[in-house]
């Protein structure tokens, strides 16, 4: 999966994406999570937003958490293009 593909998928499925799918995307681009209770915390390596975290809510993720991941991936894409 390419970075652009992940951004497109997160944009299209912002309110319906499954927890396991978002976790898989984050593991690919951010590495292994730090888990604290139900929170999965990923280090993005970005000054603007150093971490993103989300939790499993009945198999889904809150839409604002998906948006935070998408924004971190978009910043990552901008850095790659420079």
C-alpha positions as CSV (number, residue, x, y, z in Angstrom):
1,X,0.0,0.0,0.0
2,X,1.3,3.4,-1.0
3,X,0.9,6.5,1.1
4,X,-1.5,8.1,-1.4
5,X,-3.7,5.0,-1.4
6,X,-3.9,5.1,2.4
7,X,-4.9,8.8,2.4
8,X,-7.5,8.1,-0.2
9,X,-9.0,5.2,1.7
10,X,-9.1,7.2,5.0
11,X,-10.8,10.1,3.2
12,X,-13.5,7.9,1.6
13,X,-14.1,5.8,4.8
14,X,-13.7,8.4,7.5
15,X,-16.8,7.5,9.4
16,X,-16.9,3.7,8.6
17,X,-13.4,2.5,8.8
18,X,-12.8,-0.5,11.1
19,X,-10.3,-0.4,14.0
20,X,-8.2,-3.2,12.7
21,X,-7.8,-1.6,9.3
22,X,-6.7,1.8,10.8
23,X,-4.3,-0.1,13.0
24,X,-2.8,-1.9,10.0
25,X,-2.3,1.4,8.2
26,X,-0.7,3.0,11.2
27,X,1.6,0.1,11.8
28,X,2.8,0.3,8.2
29,X,3.7,4.0,8.2
30,X,4.4,4.7,11.9
31,X,5.7,1.4,13.3
32,X,4.6,-0.5,16.4
33,X,2.2,1.2,18.8
34,X,2.6,1.8,22.5
35,X,-0.6,0.4,24.1
36,X,-1.9,2.0,27.3
37,X,-5.2,0.3,28.3
38,X,-7.5,0.5,25.2
39,X,-5.4,3.4,23.6
40,X,-3.1,2.5,20.7
41,X,-0.5,5.3,20.5
42,X,1.7,5.8,17.5
43,X,4.7,8.1,17.2
44,X,4.5,10.0,13.9
45,X,7.9,11.6,14.1
46,X,6.4,15.0,13.3
47,X,6.8,18.2,15.3
48,X,3.3,19.4,14.6
49,X,1.6,16.2,15.8
50,X,4.1,13.9,17.5
51,X,1.6,11.1,18.3
52,X,-1.8,9.9,17.1
53,X,-3.9,7.6,19.3
54,X,-7.2,5.8,18.9
55,X,-9.2,3.1,20.7
56,X,-11.4,0.2,19.6
57,X,-15.0,1.3,20.0
58,X,-17.1,-1.8,19.1
59,X,-14.8,-2.5,16.2
60,X,-14.7,1.0,14.8
61,X,-12.8,4.2,15.4
62,X,-14.1,7.7,16.1
63,X,-14.1,9.9,12.9
64,X,-12.0,12.6,14.5
65,X,-9.3,10.1,15.3
66,X,-9.3,8.9,11.6
67,X,-9.0,12.5,10.6
68,X,-5.9,13.0,12.8
69,X,-4.2,9.9,11.3
70,X,-5.1,11.2,7.7
71,X,-3.6,14.6,8.5
72,X,-0.4,13.0,9.8
73,X,-0.1,10.9,6.6
74,X,-0.7,14.0,4.5
75,X,2.1,15.8,6.2
76,X,4.3,12.8,5.7
77,X,3.5,12.9,2.0
78,X,4.3,16.6,1.7
79,X,7.7,15.9,3.3
80,X,8.4,13.1,0.9
81,X,7.5,15.3,-2.1
82,X,9.9,18.1,-1.0
